[in-house]
Amino acid sequence: MVNTVDFISRLKEIIQHHQLTASQFADSIGVQRSSISHILSGRNKPSLDFILKVTNTYTDVDIYWLLNGKGSFPKPSSSPTIPGNSPTLSLPNNKPESENHRTISRILICYNDGTFDEYLKKSPHEF
């Protein structure tokens, strides 16, 4: 069972960490502003949809930490994906460059907790 008081505290920590108002946070995850107000006041409990919107929008939030405080915030391995500033990944290429008709420009790895990592090609020699 999720402790509502502790959940609200962790939600406030996320909002403060990202330097947002409750209204800005609501807009960023795509929920009505009144929903955030009701959750923060303890009037309503968060739905699964709400929790998934938070963890999908803010990839530095671990769902287990948000729900029960286990783990850490922000996630140790998490870093915001900024276009042009993604980690690089090298894959073997056994064909000469002239034989490649299609090239990989982006690799998206989806995890079962709703998070993902995106790898963007920065130069012709990557991937």
N, C-alpha and C positions, 0 to 999 in steps of 0.2 A: 504494500500500500504506500502511495506517495504521501509524504508529510507536506501538507499544503503550505504551512508557514516556512519550512525550509525551501520548498520549491519557489515560493515568492521571493525569498532572499536570493536564490541563485538567478532568477530571472532579472532581478534588479541589478545584480552583478554584471550580467551580460549587457544590459542597457547602458550602465555606467562605463563599462570597458570600451564600448563602441562610441561613447560620448554622444548618446542620443537621448531625446526626450521620449516619453512613453508614446506620444503621438507619432513621432518619426519611426519608432520601432514598429508600431502597428502598421504603418504604411509600408515599411520595408518588407514585412513578412506577408502582407496582403490580407490583413484582418481589420475589422472595424475598430476604431479607436476605443469605443465603449467596451469591447471585448478585453482589451488590455487593462482598462480601468477596473473592470469587474474582477479580473483575475488578481490584479495587484491588491485590491481591497479585500480579497478573500471571499467575495460574494459568489463567484463561480469557480469551479475547478477547471483546469485546462483539459481540452479534449485531445485525443490522439492526433487529430488533424492539426491542431494548434502546435503541438510539440514537434511534429514532423516539419511544419513550416519554419519553425525556429531553427531546427538542426539542418534543414536543407538550405536555408538562406545564410545562416552563420555556420560555416563548416568548421570553425574553431570550437564549436560547442559539441561536446560528447553527449549523446543521448542518455547514457547511464549516469553521467555526472548531473545532468539536468534533472533527471527523475529522482535519483536517490543519493546524490552527493559523492558517489564513488568515482574515483578518477580525478582528473584535474581540469581546470579551465584557465587559459585556453589549452586545447589539446596539444601535447608536446610535438607531435609530428605534423600538426596542421599549420599551414601558412596560407594566407589568402591568395587566390589565383589572380594574378594581375596579367592581362594580355601582354605578351612580349617579355614576361619575367617568370615564365614557368620553368620547372626543372627540366633537364634534358634527359633523354633516354636513347641509348645506342642499341640498334638491332643489327644483326648481320645482314649483309646484302651480297648475295652470291652472284648476282647478274652484273655485267658491266653496265655503266650508266646509260649507254646508248640503247640497251635492250629494254629499259624500263619505260613503259608507256604511261603508267600511273605512278605517282609518288605519294607517300604518306605525308599529310600536312598536320594531322592532329591525332593523338591517341587519348581516348577517354576510358578510365578504369573506374567502374562503379562497384561500390562495396555494399554488402547486405544491410548495413546500418543507415543507408540513405546518403552517405557521403561519396565523394568522388575525387579523383585526381585527374588533372588535364595536362597533357604534355604537348606543347606546340613546337613545331619545327621552326628554328630560328635561321638556319642556313642550309644550303643545298646538301651539305655533307652530313647532317644529322639524320638519325633514324637509319 
